Amino acid sequence: MLQDSQHDPAMTMSRFSVTSGEVVSDALPGGVLQARAHGPVLLTQPGKLPTSIMQLLGREAYEVDTGYFLGGERSVEPVVVAEVAAILQARQHQQKP
């Protein structure tokens, strides 16, 4: 999971992926995709978005262009997709601090 102290200065939140990481075939290719996009893979529980990810998305929503959900409903349940969408919609038009 991404921590502020591990933030790569070349990384951007313009493209990110969300997956549970419970299925290697979801998380591993997502890591390659995100490395090429200089964006993070955000790990979640299948049915609950962690508070740390909510906070990160809330802080960085102004920068997001595209988000990917990897692995289908077993890896990321619709409730998590809805939570991410709500956070981004609420904060998408923020000015960068």
C-alpha positions as CSV (number, residue, x, y, z in Angstrom):
1,M,0.0,0.0,0.0
2,L,1.2,3.5,-0.8
3,Q,2.5,5.5,2.2
4,D,3.4,9.2,2.0
5,S,7.0,8.3,3.1
6,Q,7.3,6.0,0.1
7,H,5.9,8.5,-2.5
8,D,8.1,8.4,-5.6
9,P,8.4,12.0,-6.9
10,A,7.9,10.7,-10.5
11,M,4.6,9.0,-9.5
12,T,1.4,10.7,-10.4
13,M,-2.2,10.0,-9.4
14,S,-3.4,10.9,-12.9
15,R,-3.8,7.1,-13.5
16,F,-4.2,4.6,-10.7
17,S,-5.5,1.1,-10.3
18,V,-7.5,-0.5,-7.5
19,T,-7.4,-4.2,-6.6
20,S,-7.6,-6.4,-3.6
21,G,-4.2,-8.0,-4.3
22,E,-5.7,-11.3,-3.1
23,V,-5.4,-12.8,-6.7
24,V,-1.9,-12.5,-8.1
25,S,-3.2,-12.5,-11.6
26,D,-5.0,-9.2,-10.8
27,A,-2.3,-7.3,-8.9
28,L,0.8,-8.4,-10.8
29,P,-0.2,-7.2,-14.3
30,G,-1.6,-4.1,-12.6
31,G,1.8,-3.3,-11.2
32,V,3.3,-3.4,-14.7
33,L,0.5,-1.2,-16.1
34,Q,1.0,1.3,-13.3
35,A,4.8,1.3,-13.6
36,R,4.4,2.4,-17.2
37,A,1.9,5.0,-16.2
38,H,3.9,6.2,-13.2
39,G,0.9,5.7,-11.0
40,P,0.1,3.6,-8.0
41,V,-1.7,0.3,-7.5
42,L,-4.0,0.9,-4.5
43,L,-4.8,-2.2,-2.5
44,T,-8.2,-2.6,-1.0
45,Q,-10.3,-5.3,0.7
46,P,-12.8,-6.7,-1.7
47,G,-15.8,-5.2,0.1
48,K,-14.3,-2.2,2.0
49,L,-12.1,0.6,0.9
50,P,-9.4,1.3,3.6
51,T,-9.5,4.7,5.3
52,S,-5.9,5.4,4.1
53,I,-6.9,4.9,0.5
54,M,-10.0,7.1,1.0
55,Q,-7.7,9.9,2.4
56,L,-5.2,9.5,-0.4
57,L,-7.9,9.8,-3.1
58,G,-9.5,12.7,-1.3
59,R,-6.2,14.6,-1.2
60,E,-5.2,13.7,-4.8
61,A,-8.5,13.7,-6.6
62,Y,-7.8,16.9,-8.5
63,E,-5.0,15.1,-10.3
64,V,-7.0,12.0,-11.4
65,D,-7.7,11.4,-15.1
66,T,-8.3,7.6,-15.1
67,G,-8.8,4.9,-12.5
68,Y,-8.8,1.2,-13.3
69,F,-10.4,-1.6,-11.2
70,L,-8.6,-4.9,-11.6
71,G,-10.0,-8.3,-11.1
72,G,-13.8,-8.1,-11.3
73,E,-16.3,-8.2,-8.5
74,R,-14.5,-10.9,-6.5
75,S,-11.5,-8.7,-6.2
76,V,-13.2,-5.3,-6.0
77,E,-16.9,-5.4,-5.1
78,P,-19.3,-2.7,-6.6
79,V,-19.6,-1.0,-3.2
80,V,-15.8,-0.2,-3.4
81,V,-16.2,1.1,-6.9
82,A,-19.0,3.3,-5.8
83,E,-17.0,4.6,-2.9
84,V,-14.1,5.5,-5.2
85,A,-16.4,7.2,-7.6
86,A,-18.1,9.2,-4.9
87,I,-14.8,10.5,-3.5
88,L,-13.5,11.5,-7.0
89,Q,-16.8,13.2,-7.9
90,A,-16.9,15.1,-4.7
91,R,-13.4,16.4,-5.0
92,Q,-12.5,16.3,-8.7
93,H,-12.7,20.0,-9.3
94,Q,-10.5,21.0,-6.3
95,Q,-7.6,23.3,-6.9
96,K,-4.2,21.8,-6.3
97,P,-3.0,22.9,-2.8
